[in-house]
Amino acid sequence: MDWFHGGLQFQVEHHLFPRLPRCHLRKISPLVKELCKTHNLPYNCVSFWKANVLTCKTLYSAAVQARDLSNPIPKNLVWEAVNTHG
């Protein structure tokens, strides 16, 4: 299923090790989880269904904010996504 998800189920690992090939992200996932546990950091891991529900809710929220014409200068999720410098 890693191919189907495109590695998105290992997003934390990818951002910690951006140059690590995607095929190795599953191997370091337990190490990252343990490190988070050691330092009392949250490590959010949800099911495939829940991840899709969360994604749809976020996209819906962004669409509603983008459609809001009462704010002439858009400062919403869409604005943040377009103007992110990372």
N, C-alpha and C positions, 0 to 999 in steps of 0.2 A: 504494500500500500504506500510505501514511501514515494514511489514514482507518481502515484495518483495525487498525493498531497503536495507534491513539488517541494518537499522539505519544510513546509510551513509549520508542521507539528514540532519542528525543532528551531523555532524562530529565536528563542533565547540563546541557544547554542550558536546559531549563525551570527548573531550580533556580538557575542563574546569572541568568536573565532571566525571572522568574515572570510578569511582566505582558506579555511579548511574545506576540502571537497565535501560536497553534500553526502556522499556515500559514507563518510566517517562521523557524521553528526549523531547517529544512533549510538555509536560506541562511547562518545563523551557525555551523552545525556545523563547517565547515572552519576557521573562525577560532578556535573553541574548541580543536579538535584541534591546530592550530598553536601556540596559546598553551601548551597542556599540553606539547607537544614542546619548546618553547623553555625551559620551566622544569622539565623532567624530571619531569613529573607523569604518573601513569598515566591512560590514557584507555581504558577497557575497552569494546570493541565486539565483539559476538559475533553469530553468524548467528541467524536466526529460530528454527531448530530448537534450537540451544544455549540461547538465551534461555528457551524453553519448558521445556527440561530443567532449567535452573537454578531457574526459578520453581517447578516441581513438587517439586524437592528441598527447597527452602526451605519450601514449604507442608507437606510431609511431616514435616520436622524440627520445625516449629512444632506440628503435630498430635501428634507423639510426646511432645514436652515438655508439652503441655497435658494429655495423658492420664496423665502420671506423677503418681501419687497419693502417692508417698513424700515429696514436698516440699509441706508443708501451705500454705506461703506461696508462691504462684507467682511465681518470678523467672525467667522464660524469655522466648522470643520473643513469645509472646502477651501476657505482662505488659508487655513493653517497647512493643509496638504499641499497647496500650490506654492506657498511661500516658505516651505521648510528648507532649511540649509543644513545638511548633515554631512 
